Amino acid sequence: MNRTARIALAKGLYDPSCDVFAVESCSEIEVGDGLVYLPTAEHQSTGSSAFNRTNGIVSFKTD
């Protein structure tokens, strides 16, 4: 069964590295166990750290 889903992403919060017209070329998305994993966009870190820029990973449930 071929299933298609759409997730609306807020502009500037995530960085999936996808071409809008060729989503098959997405290089920074993982899918598995009913979840889609996306990196967040790089942003200023909080707290006192030697690293001033950071990003994270978020997941969305697909079923």
PDB file as gemmi writes it, atoms N, CA and C in Angstrom:
CRYST1    1.000    1.000    1.000  90.00  90.00  90.00 P 1                      
ATOM      1  N   MET A   1       0.841  -1.171   0.000  1.00  0.00           N  
ATOM      2  CA  MET A   1       0.000   0.000   0.000  1.00  0.00           C  
ATOM      3  C   MET A   1       0.892   1.242   0.000  1.00  0.00           C  
ATOM      4  N   ASN A   2       0.652   2.137  -0.910  1.00  0.00           N  
ATOM      5  CA  ASN A   2       1.400   3.391  -0.992  1.00  0.00           C  
ATOM      6  C   ASN A   2       0.630   4.466  -0.239  1.00  0.00           C  
ATOM      7  N   ARG A   3       1.237   5.009   0.799  1.00  0.00           N  
ATOM      8  CA  ARG A   3       0.580   6.037   1.609  1.00  0.00           C  
ATOM      9  C   ARG A   3       1.356   7.330   1.501  1.00  0.00           C  
ATOM     10  N   THR A   4       0.615   8.411   1.382  1.00  0.00           N  
ATOM     11  CA  THR A   4       1.222   9.727   1.299  1.00  0.00           C  
ATOM     12  C   THR A   4       0.688  10.586   2.429  1.00  0.00           C  
ATOM     13  N   ALA A   5       1.557  11.361   3.038  1.00  0.00           N  
ATOM     14  CA  ALA A   5       1.152  12.252   4.119  1.00  0.00           C  
ATOM     15  C   ALA A   5       1.837  13.595   3.928  1.00  0.00           C  
ATOM     16  N   ARG A   6       1.211  14.622   4.469  1.00  0.00           N  
ATOM     17  CA  ARG A   6       1.805  15.955   4.438  1.00  0.00           C  
ATOM     18  C   ARG A   6       1.908  16.488   5.852  1.00  0.00           C  
ATOM     19  N   ILE A   7       3.002  17.136   6.108  1.00  0.00           N  
ATOM     20  CA  ILE A   7       3.195  17.797   7.390  1.00  0.00           C  
ATOM     21  C   ILE A   7       3.500  19.252   7.085  1.00  0.00           C  
ATOM     22  N   ALA A   8       2.673  20.150   7.594  1.00  0.00           N  
ATOM     23  CA  ALA A   8       2.926  21.580   7.413  1.00  0.00           C  
ATOM     24  C   ALA A   8       3.985  22.008   8.421  1.00  0.00           C  
ATOM     25  N   LEU A   9       5.074  22.567   7.915  1.00  0.00           N  
ATOM     26  CA  LEU A   9       6.177  22.990   8.777  1.00  0.00           C  
ATOM     27  C   LEU A   9       6.263  24.507   8.808  1.00  0.00           C  
ATOM     28  N   ALA A  10       6.441  25.054   9.988  1.00  0.00           N  
ATOM     29  CA  ALA A  10       6.608  26.502  10.125  1.00  0.00           C  
ATOM     30  C   ALA A  10       7.916  26.915   9.460  1.00  0.00           C  
ATOM     31  N   LYS A  11       7.872  27.965   8.687  1.00  0.00           N  
ATOM     32  CA  LYS A  11       9.049  28.429   7.955  1.00  0.00           C  
ATOM     33  C   LYS A  11      10.166  28.827   8.921  1.00  0.00           C  
ATOM     34  N   GLY A  12      11.366  28.313   8.662  1.00  0.00           N  
ATOM     35  CA  GLY A  12      12.534  28.683   9.447  1.00  0.00           C  
ATOM     36  C   GLY A  12      12.785  27.858  10.698  1.00  0.00           C  
ATOM     37  N   LEU A  13      11.846  26.971  11.084  1.00  0.00           N  
ATOM     38  CA  LEU A  13      12.045  26.173  12.297  1.00  0.00           C  
ATOM     39  C   LEU A  13      12.731  24.843  12.042  1.00  0.00           C  
ATOM     40  N   TYR A  14      12.576  24.307  10.835  1.00  0.00           N  
ATOM     41  CA  TYR A  14      13.134  22.997  10.512  1.00  0.00           C  
ATOM     42  C   TYR A  14      14.041  23.110   9.291  1.00  0.00           C  
ATOM     43  N   ASP A  15      14.936  22.141   9.131  1.00  0.00           N  
ATOM     44  CA  ASP A  15      15.878  22.179   8.018  1.00  0.00           C  
ATOM     45  C   ASP A  15      15.986  20.795   7.371  1.00  0.00           C  
ATOM     46  N   PRO A  16      14.937  20.379   6.638  1.00  0.00           N  
ATOM     47  CA  PRO A  16      14.955  19.036   6.066  1.00  0.00           C  
ATOM     48  C   PRO A  16      15.811  18.876   4.810  1.00  0.00           C  
ATOM     49  N   SER A  17      16.368  19.944   4.268  1.00  0.00           N  
ATOM     50  CA  SER A  17      17.199  19.890   3.062  1.00  0.00           C  
ATOM     51  C   SER A  17      16.484  19.204   1.906  1.00  0.00           C  
ATOM     52  N   CYS A  18      15.328  19.740   1.558  1.00  0.00           N  
ATOM     53  CA  CYS A  18      14.530  19.198   0.456  1.00  0.00           C  
ATOM     54  C   CYS A  18      14.302  20.267  -0.603  1.00  0.00           C  
ATOM     55  N   ASP A  19      14.333  19.825  -1.857  1.00  0.00           N  
ATOM     56  CA  ASP A  19      13.940  20.688  -2.957  1.00  0.00           C  
ATOM     57  C   ASP A  19      12.414  20.674  -3.018  1.00  0.00           C  
ATOM     58  N   VAL A  20      11.796  21.828  -3.047  1.00  0.00           N  
ATOM     59  CA  VAL A  20      10.333  21.930  -3.043  1.00  0.00           C  
ATOM     60  C   VAL A  20       9.717  21.132  -4.181  1.00  0.00           C  
ATOM     61  N   PHE A  21      10.379  21.075  -5.316  1.00  0.00           N  
ATOM     62  CA  PHE A  21       9.812  20.410  -6.484  1.00  0.00           C  
ATOM     63  C   PHE A  21      10.300  18.975  -6.669  1.00  0.00           C  
ATOM     64  N   ALA A  22      11.180  18.501  -5.815  1.00  0.00           N  
ATOM     65  CA  ALA A  22      11.684  17.130  -5.918  1.00  0.00           C  
ATOM     66  C   ALA A  22      11.907  16.570  -4.525  1.00  0.00           C  
ATOM     67  N   VAL A  23      10.814  16.293  -3.813  1.00  0.00           N  
ATOM     68  CA  VAL A  23      10.935  15.844  -2.421  1.00  0.00           C  
ATOM     69  C   VAL A  23      11.655  14.513  -2.294  1.00  0.00           C  
ATOM     70  N   GLU A  24      11.776  13.759  -3.389  1.00  0.00           N  
ATOM     71  CA  GLU A  24      12.519  12.509  -3.338  1.00  0.00           C  
ATOM     72  C   GLU A  24      13.996  12.741  -3.037  1.00  0.00           C  
ATOM     73  N   SER A  25      14.446  13.990  -3.220  1.00  0.00           N  
ATOM     74  CA  SER A  25      15.852  14.309  -2.986  1.00  0.00           C  
ATOM     75  C   SER A  25      16.139  14.731  -1.542  1.00  0.00           C  
ATOM     76  N   CYS A  26      15.165  14.636  -0.659  1.00  0.00           N  
ATOM     77  CA  CYS A  26      15.374  15.016   0.740  1.00  0.00           C  
ATOM     78  C   CYS A  26      16.527  14.203   1.317  1.00  0.00           C  
ATOM     79  N   SER A  27      17.482  14.890   1.907  1.00  0.00           N  
ATOM     80  CA  SER A  27      18.658  14.190   2.404  1.00  0.00           C  
ATOM     81  C   SER A  27      18.785  14.188   3.919  1.00  0.00           C  
ATOM     82  N   GLU A  28      17.940  14.901   4.626  1.00  0.00           N  
ATOM     83  CA  GLU A  28      18.086  14.961   6.081  1.00  0.00           C  
ATOM     84  C   GLU A  28      16.778  14.647   6.790  1.00  0.00           C  
ATOM     85  N   ILE A  29      16.074  13.642   6.278  1.00  0.00           N  
ATOM     86  CA  ILE A  29      14.828  13.165   6.879  1.00  0.00           C  
ATOM     87  C   ILE A  29      14.957  11.663   7.068  1.00  0.00           C  
ATOM     88  N   GLU A  30      14.500  11.181   8.200  1.00  0.00           N  
ATOM     89  CA  GLU A  30      14.466   9.740   8.446  1.00  0.00           C  
ATOM     90  C   GLU A  30      13.036   9.345   8.772  1.00  0.00           C  
ATOM     91  N   VAL A  31      12.627   8.179   8.326  1.00  0.00           N  
ATOM     92  CA  VAL A  31      11.285   7.672   8.579  1.00  0.00           C  
ATOM     93  C   VAL A  31      11.414   6.255   9.110  1.00  0.00           C  
ATOM     94  N   GLY A  32      10.691   5.946  10.175  1.00  0.00           N  
ATOM     95  CA  GLY A  32      10.711   4.594  10.711  1.00  0.00           C  
ATOM     96  C   GLY A  32       9.828   4.455  11.919  1.00  0.00           C  
ATOM     97  N   ASP A  33       9.258   3.274  12.093  1.00  0.00           N  
ATOM     98  CA  ASP A  33       8.413   2.956  13.248  1.00  0.00           C  
ATOM     99  C   ASP A  33       7.280   3.963  13.432  1.00  0.00           C  
ATOM    100  N   GLY A  34       6.692   4.420  12.332  1.00  0.00           N  
ATOM    101  CA  GLY A  34       5.562   5.336  12.426  1.00  0.00           C  
ATOM    102  C   GLY A  34       5.937   6.768  12.765  1.00  0.00           C  
ATOM    103  N   LEU A  35       7.217   7.117  12.634  1.00  0.00           N  
ATOM    104  CA  LEU A  35       7.674   8.468  12.944  1.00  0.00           C  
ATOM    105  C   LEU A  35       8.477   9.048  11.787  1.00  0.00           C  
ATOM    106  N   VAL A  36       8.395  10.365  11.633  1.00  0.00           N  
ATOM    107  CA  VAL A  36       9.249  11.101  10.704  1.00  0.00           C  
ATOM    108  C   VAL A  36      10.153  11.971  11.563  1.00  0.00           C  
ATOM    109  N   TYR A  37      11.465  11.885  11.338  1.00  0.00           N  
ATOM    110  CA  TYR A  37      12.448  12.652  12.103  1.00  0.00           C  
ATOM    111  C   TYR A  37      13.019  13.766  11.231  1.00  0.00           C  
ATOM    112  N   LEU A  38      13.026  14.993  11.762  1.00  0.00           N  
ATOM    113  CA  LEU A  38      13.539  16.156  11.046  1.00  0.00           C  
ATOM    114  C   LEU A  38      14.512  16.924  11.920  1.00  0.00           C  
ATOM    115  N   PRO A  39      15.549  17.487  11.320  1.00  0.00           N  
ATOM    116  CA  PRO A  39      16.427  18.368  12.099  1.00  0.00           C  
ATOM    117  C   PRO A  39      15.798  19.752  12.225  1.00  0.00           C  
ATOM    118  N   THR A  40      16.028  20.401  13.340  1.00  0.00           N  
ATOM    119  CA  THR A  40      15.601  21.797  13.459  1.00  0.00           C  
ATOM    120  C   THR A  40      16.636  22.674  12.777  1.00  0.00           C  
ATOM    121  N   ALA A  41      16.238  23.867  12.440  1.00  0.00           N  
ATOM    122  CA  ALA A  41      17.182  24.819  11.852  1.00  0.00           C  
ATOM    123  C   ALA A  41      18.197  25.219  12.916  1.00  0.00           C  
ATOM    124  N   GLU A  42      19.396  25.513  12.485  1.00  0.00           N  
ATOM    125  CA  GLU A  42      20.421  25.961  13.424  1.00  0.00           C  
ATOM    126  C   GLU A  42      19.963  27.272  14.066  1.00  0.00           C  
ATOM    127  N   HIS A  43      20.173  27.385  15.368  1.00  0.00           N  
ATOM    128  CA  HIS A  43      19.748  28.582  16.097  1.00  0.00           C  
ATOM    129  C   HIS A  43      20.706  28.866  17.249  1.00  0.00           C  
ATOM    130  N   GLN A  44      20.549  30.023  17.847  1.00  0.00           N  
ATOM    131  CA  GLN A  44      21.369  30.430  18.985  1.00  0.00           C  
ATOM    132  C   GLN A  44      21.092  29.519  20.166  1.00  0.00           C  
ATOM    133  N   SER A  45      22.124  28.983  20.797  1.00  0.00           N  
ATOM    134  CA  SER A  45      21.928  28.120  21.957  1.00  0.00           C  
ATOM    135  C   SER A  45      21.639  28.961  23.192  1.00  0.00           C  
ATOM    136  N   THR A  46      21.079  28.307  24.196  1.00  0.00           N  
ATOM    137  CA  THR A  46      20.772  28.995  25.452  1.00  0.00           C  
ATOM    138  C   THR A  46      21.755  28.540  26.522  1.00  0.00           C  
ATOM    139  N   GLY A  47      21.875  29.314  27.552  1.00  0.00           N  
ATOM    140  CA  GLY A  47      22.775  28.962  28.645  1.00  0.00           C  
ATOM    141  C   GLY A  47      24.214  29.308  28.316  1.00  0.00           C  
ATOM    142  N   SER A  48      25.085  29.030  29.255  1.00  0.00           N  
ATOM    143  CA  SER A  48      26.505  29.312  29.032  1.00  0.00           C  
ATOM    144  C   SER A  48      27.161  28.051  28.485  1.00  0.00           C  
ATOM    145  N   SER A  49      27.611  28.139  27.276  1.00  0.00           N  
ATOM    146  CA  SER A  49      28.206  26.995  26.606  1.00  0.00           C  
ATOM    147  C   SER A  49      29.323  27.463  25.690  1.00  0.00           C  
ATOM    148  N   ALA A  50      30.247  26.591  25.421  1.00  0.00           N  
ATOM    149  CA  ALA A  50      31.318  26.917  24.480  1.00  0.00           C  
ATOM    150  C   ALA A  50      30.785  26.968  23.053  1.00  0.00           C  
ATOM    151  N   PHE A  51      29.600  26.385  22.844  1.00  0.00           N  
ATOM    152  CA  PHE A  51      28.985  26.371  21.519  1.00  0.00           C  
ATOM    153  C   PHE A  51      27.855  27.399  21.498  1.00  0.00           C  
ATOM    154  N   ASN A  52      27.891  28.322  20.555  1.00  0.00           N  
ATOM    155  CA  ASN A  52      26.849  29.346  20.524  1.00  0.00           C  
ATOM    156  C   ASN A  52      25.774  29.074  19.492  1.00  0.00           C  
ATOM    157  N   ARG A  53      25.948  28.062  18.644  1.00  0.00           N  
ATOM    158  CA  ARG A  53      24.933  27.668  17.670  1.00  0.00           C  
ATOM    159  C   ARG A  53      24.616  26.187  17.876  1.00  0.00           C  
ATOM    160  N   THR A  54      23.350  25.817  17.721  1.00  0.00           N  
ATOM    161  CA  THR A  54      22.948  24.431  17.929  1.00  0.00           C  
ATOM    162  C   THR A  54      21.749  24.104  17.059  1.00  0.00           C  
ATOM    163  N   ASN A  55      21.399  22.848  16.976  1.00  0.00           N  
ATOM    164  CA  ASN A  55      20.150  22.414  16.368  1.00  0.00           C  
ATOM    165  C   ASN A  55      19.729  21.131  17.062  1.00  0.00           C  
ATOM    166  N   GLY A  56      18.540  20.662  16.764  1.00  0.00           N  
ATOM    167  CA  GLY A  56      18.029  19.472  17.424  1.00  0.00           C  
ATOM    168  C   GLY A  56      17.329  18.569  16.428  1.00  0.00           C  
ATOM    169  N   ILE A  57      16.693  17.533  16.929  1.00  0.00           N  
ATOM    170  CA  ILE A  57      15.912  16.610  16.105  1.00  0.00           C  
ATOM    171  C   ILE A  57      14.532  16.519  16.721  1.00  0.00           C  
ATOM    172  N   VAL A  58      13.509  16.604  15.866  1.00  0.00           N  
ATOM    173  CA  VAL A  58      12.127  16.454  16.320  1.00  0.00           C  
ATOM    174  C   VAL A  58      11.500  15.299  15.549  1.00  0.00           C  
ATOM    175  N   SER A  59      10.439  14.730  16.099  1.00  0.00           N  
ATOM    176  CA  SER A  59       9.746  13.649  15.406  1.00  0.00           C  
ATOM    177  C   SER A  59       8.257  13.952  15.345  1.00  0.00           C  
ATOM    178  N   PHE A  60       7.630  13.455  14.288  1.00  0.00           N  
ATOM    179  CA  PHE A  60       6.200  13.573  14.094  1.00  0.00           C  
ATOM    180  C   PHE A  60       5.638  12.174  13.892  1.00  0.00           C  
ATOM    181  N   LYS A  61       4.544  11.859  14.591  1.00  0.00           N  
ATOM    182  CA  LYS A  61       3.897  10.569  14.445  1.00  0.00           C  
ATOM    183  C   LYS A  61       3.116  10.534  13.139  1.00  0.00           C  
ATOM    184  N   THR A  62       3.238   9.439  12.388  1.00  0.00           N  
ATOM    185  CA  THR A  62       2.605   9.362  11.076  1.00  0.00           C  
ATOM    186  C   THR A  62       1.329   8.532  11.062  1.00  0.00           C  
ATOM    187  N   ASP A  63       1.037   7.768  12.102  1.00  0.00           N  
ATOM    188  CA  ASP A  63      -0.190   6.968  12.051  1.00  0.00           C  
ATOM    189  C   ASP A  63      -1.208   7.433  13.035  1.00  0.00           C  
TER     190      ASP A  63                                                      
END                                                                             
